[in-house]
Amino acid sequence: MTAAYVSTSGRKVKYLNNKDLLSEIHHSKRSYSSFLNSSYHQHDLIINNLSEIDDEAIIKAKTQRAKRLGLEIFGLARKNGDKKIKLSECIPHIDTIDQPHLVFRLMTYEHIPLAPGRKKTLKSTADNHEKLNFPPFQHWKFNDQDQLICVGKSHWIGPIKSGKFSKDHGRITENLGKMFIKLSERYAQRSNWRGYTYIEEMKGQAILQLSQIGLQFDESKSENPFAYYTAAVTNSFTRILNMEKKNQNIRDDLLEEAGLTPSMTRQNSQEYAEEIARQAELYKNMRMPKSDEDLVEEEGSENI
């Protein structure tokens, strides 16, 4: 999914897309993680249990790795001026990818410390452990003896085996922060929002909300972070709108108690309510024309 707007020249300009969002989310989560080798940060397949790694999963991981490598080669060639190259020409065959090069992301809380009593009602595995800013994971791969070994952990600092749990040493990337700001600004320009005088407060609340929940997006469940972030921005804008309406009603009540003129919104709503009541009263007292059935019944009663 891509977000775009029409420029003054009439061209559609793309300012945000899922590909760039996923890339920045990955780099942000990487800053909270530790890996045996820096090349192991990029996963090829997301799993929920190591038992899921079978022949079918390996083929799927090879296919995704080949596609990613092909996109990298294609982008580099285009950047160097080769406009005739095709994407299909850049994607290597899966048989050329060795199994030890594959990296599997295991979604697990195994390395996250327990936090008994953090929540009274336990609804999920996460409620038993420390509160985190995104779902934890481990990276696993095959060694030269075809044995699975752990090569990376999220929320971890130091060596894989002798390191320790940490959830404060990372940060979101500057590009992801700029994307949050851009998304809030573009959303605020929609016709149903831009007329409010407190639009800046709405944008500030949206950016704050995105910075808090931005990394909670789970790539194992969806590949559409744009929709996830847009929903968060919508909720933030609506929250500020409801708060301002509540505060405005309180101010209008105080003004009316003091014998002063309330806001135009209150005056218009009162006039509208009075007009609706007047129309309802007129309709109630209005003599409605008789239907054909009523006329037939009256004629029948006269004949009797």
C-alpha positions in Angstrom: 0.0 0.0 0.0 1.3 3.5 -0.9 0.3 6.9 0.3 0.4 9.7 -2.3 -0.8 13.2 -3.1 -1.3 15.2 -6.2 1.3 18.0 -6.6 0.7 21.4 -8.2 2.1 20.1 -11.4 -0.6 17.4 -11.5 1.7 14.5 -10.9 1.0 12.0 -8.2 3.8 12.1 -5.6 4.5 9.1 -3.3 5.5 10.1 0.2 5.1 6.9 2.1 4.9 3.2 1.2 5.0 -0.2 3.1 8.3 -1.2 1.7 10.1 1.8 3.3 8.1 1.5 6.5 9.0 -2.2 6.9 12.7 -1.4 6.3 12.8 1.3 8.9 10.9 -0.8 11.4 13.4 -3.6 10.9 16.4 -1.3 11.4 14.7 0.2 14.5 14.1 -3.3 16.1 17.7 -4.2 15.1 19.0 -1.5 17.4 17.4 -3.3 20.3 18.9 -6.6 19.4 22.2 -8.5 19.5 23.5 -10.9 16.8 26.4 -13.3 16.5 27.3 -11.7 13.2 26.0 -8.5 11.7 24.9 -10.4 8.6 22.4 -12.4 10.6 20.1 -9.5 11.3 18.0 -10.0 8.2 15.6 -13.0 8.5 14.2 -15.0 5.6 11.1 -16.6 7.3 9.1 -16.0 10.5 8.1 -19.0 12.5 6.4 -19.6 15.9 8.2 -22.9 16.7 11.4 -24.5 15.6 9.5 -27.6 14.7 8.0 -25.7 11.8 11.4 -25.7 10.0 10.9 -28.6 7.5 11.6 -29.0 3.8 8.6 -26.8 2.8 9.7 -24.0 5.2 13.3 -24.2 3.8 12.1 -23.9 0.2 9.9 -20.9 1.2 12.8 -19.2 3.0 15.1 -19.8 0.0 12.4 -18.2 -2.3 12.0 -15.1 -0.1 15.8 -14.7 0.2 16.2 -15.0 -3.5 13.5 -12.4 -4.1 15.1 -10.0 -1.6 18.6 -10.5 -3.1 17.1 -9.9 -6.6 15.4 -6.7 -5.5 18.7 -5.4 -4.1 20.6 -6.3 -7.3 17.8 -4.7 -9.4 17.8 -1.5 -7.3 21.6 -1.2 -7.5 21.6 -1.7 -11.3 18.9 1.0 -11.8 20.8 3.3 -9.5 23.9 2.9 -11.7 21.9 3.8 -14.8 21.0 0.4 -16.3 17.3 1.0 -17.3 17.0 -2.0 -19.5 17.6 -4.6 -16.8 14.6 -6.7 -15.7 13.7 -7.8 -12.2 13.3 -11.4 -13.3 16.9 -11.4 -14.5 18.2 -10.4 -11.1 16.5 -13.0 -9.0 18.8 -16.0 -8.4 17.5 -19.6 -8.5 16.8 -21.1 -5.1 19.2 -24.0 -5.8 22.0 -21.5 -5.7 21.2 -20.5 -2.1 22.9 -22.7 0.5 20.8 -23.8 3.5 23.4 -22.5 6.1 22.7 -19.0 4.7 19.1 -19.0 5.7 18.0 -17.2 8.9 14.7 -18.0 10.6 13.0 -15.5 13.0 11.5 -17.4 15.9 8.8 -15.4 17.8 9.4 -16.3 21.4 9.5 -15.0 25.0 12.0 -17.6 26.1 14.8 -15.1 26.8 12.5 -12.4 28.3 12.5 -12.3 32.2 9.4 -13.2 34.0 7.4 -10.4 35.8 5.1 -12.1 38.3 2.3 -9.8 39.5 2.6 -7.3 36.6 -1.0 -8.1 35.6 -3.7 -9.7 37.7 -5.5 -11.4 34.9 -3.2 -13.3 32.5 -4.6 -13.4 29.0 -1.5 -14.1 27.0 2.1 -15.2 27.3 3.2 -11.6 27.2 1.4 -10.9 30.5 3.8 -13.2 32.3 6.9 -11.4 31.2 8.4 -7.9 31.2 6.5 -5.3 29.3 8.2 -4.7 25.9 7.9 -2.2 23.1 7.6 -4.9 20.4 7.1 -8.7 20.2 10.4 -10.4 21.1 12.2 -12.8 18.8 15.3 -15.0 18.2 17.2 -15.6 15.0 18.2 -19.2 14.2 20.2 -20.8 11.4 21.8 -24.0 10.3 25.5 -24.5 10.9 27.9 -26.5 8.7 26.7 -29.7 10.5 23.0 -28.9 9.7 22.3 -28.1 13.3 20.1 -25.2 14.3 21.9 -22.6 16.4 20.7 -19.3 17.9 22.5 -16.4 16.2 20.4 -13.4 17.5 18.1 -12.1 20.2 15.9 -9.1 20.5 15.9 -6.9 23.6 19.5 -8.2 24.3 22.8 -6.6 24.8 26.2 -8.3 24.6 27.1 -11.8 23.4 24.3 -14.2 22.7 25.1 -16.6 25.5 26.7 -14.4 28.1 24.8 -11.2 27.4 21.8 -9.8 29.3 18.3 -8.6 28.8 17.9 -4.9 27.9 15.0 -3.0 26.5 16.3 0.6 26.7 19.5 0.6 24.6 17.9 0.9 21.2 15.9 3.7 19.4 13.7 4.2 16.4 15.6 5.5 13.3 15.4 9.1 12.3 13.8 8.1 9.0 11.0 6.3 10.8 10.4 9.4 13.0 10.3 11.6 9.9 7.7 9.1 8.5 5.6 9.5 11.6 5.6 13.3 11.3 4.9 13.2 7.5 2.0 10.8 8.0 0.4 13.0 10.7 0.9 16.1 8.7 -0.6 14.6 5.5 -3.5 13.1 7.5 -4.2 16.5 9.1 -4.8 18.0 5.6 -7.9 15.9 5.0 -11.0 17.9 4.5 -12.7 16.5 7.6 -9.9 17.6 9.9 -8.1 20.6 8.6 -10.7 23.2 9.6 -10.3 22.7 13.4 -8.4 25.3 15.3 -6.7 22.7 17.5 -5.3 20.7 14.5 -1.7 21.2 15.9 -2.7 19.5 19.1 -4.2 16.6 17.1 -0.9 16.2 15.1 1.1 16.3 18.3 -1.0 13.6 19.9 -0.7 11.5 16.8 3.1 11.7 16.7 3.3 10.9 20.4 1.0 7.8 19.9 3.0 6.6 16.9 6.3 6.9 18.8 4.8 4.8 21.6 3.3 2.0 19.5 5.3 2.3 16.3 7.4 -0.8 16.9 4.5 -2.9 18.1 3.7 -3.7 14.5 4.1 -7.5 14.1 5.6 -8.5 10.7 4.5 -12.1 11.3 0.9 -11.1 11.1 0.8 -8.4 8.5 2.9 -6.7 5.9 0.8 -3.5 5.9 2.2 -1.1 8.6 0.7 1.9 6.8 -2.9 0.7 7.7 -1.7 0.0 11.3 -0.3 3.5 11.6 -3.2 5.2 9.9 -5.6 3.6 12.4 -3.5 4.9 15.3 -3.5 8.5 13.8 -7.3 8.4 13.3 -7.8 7.3 16.9 -5.5 10.1 18.2 -7.3 12.8 16.1 -10.7 11.5 17.3 -9.6 11.4 20.9 -8.5 15.1 20.8 -11.8 16.0 19.0 -13.9 14.4 21.7 -11.9 16.1 24.5 -12.3 19.5 22.9 -16.0 18.9 22.5 -16.3 18.0 26.1 -14.3 21.1 27.2 -16.4 23.3 24.9 -19.6 22.0 26.5 -18.3 22.8 29.9 -17.3 26.3 28.9 -20.8 26.9 27.3 -22.5 25.7 30.4 -20.5 28.1 32.6 -21.2 31.0 30.2 -25.0 30.3 30.2 -25.0 30.1 34.0 -23.3 33.5 34.1 -25.9 34.9 31.7 -23.4 35.3 28.9 -23.6 34.3 25.2 -22.2 30.8 24.6 -20.3 29.7 21.5 -21.8 29.8 18.0 -21.7 26.0 18.0 -24.0 25.9 21.1 -26.2 28.6 19.6 -26.5 26.8 16.3 -27.3 23.5 18.0 -29.9 25.1 20.2 -31.5 26.8 17.2 -31.5 23.5 15.3 -33.1 21.7 18.2 -35.8 24.4 18.5 -36.5 24.2 14.8 -36.8 20.4 14.9 -39.2 20.6 17.9 -41.3 23.3 16.1 -41.5 21.1 13.0 -42.5 18.1 15.1 -45.3 20.1 16.8 -46.6 21.3 13.4 -46.6 17.8 12.0 -48.4 16.6 15.1 -51.2 19.1 14.9 -51.5 19.0 11.1 -54.7 17.4 9.7 -53.6 14.6 7.6 -55.6 13.8 4.4 -57.7 10.7 4.6 -56.7 7.6 2.9 -58.9 5.6 0.5 -59.5 3.0 3.2 -60.8 5.7 5.6 -63.1 7.0 2.9 -64.5 3.5 2.3 -65.1 2.9 6.0 -67.0 6.3 6.3 -69.2 5.5 3.3 -70.0 2.1 4.7 -71.0 3.5 8.1 -73.3 6.1 6.4 -75.1 3.4 4.4 -75.8 1.5 7.6 
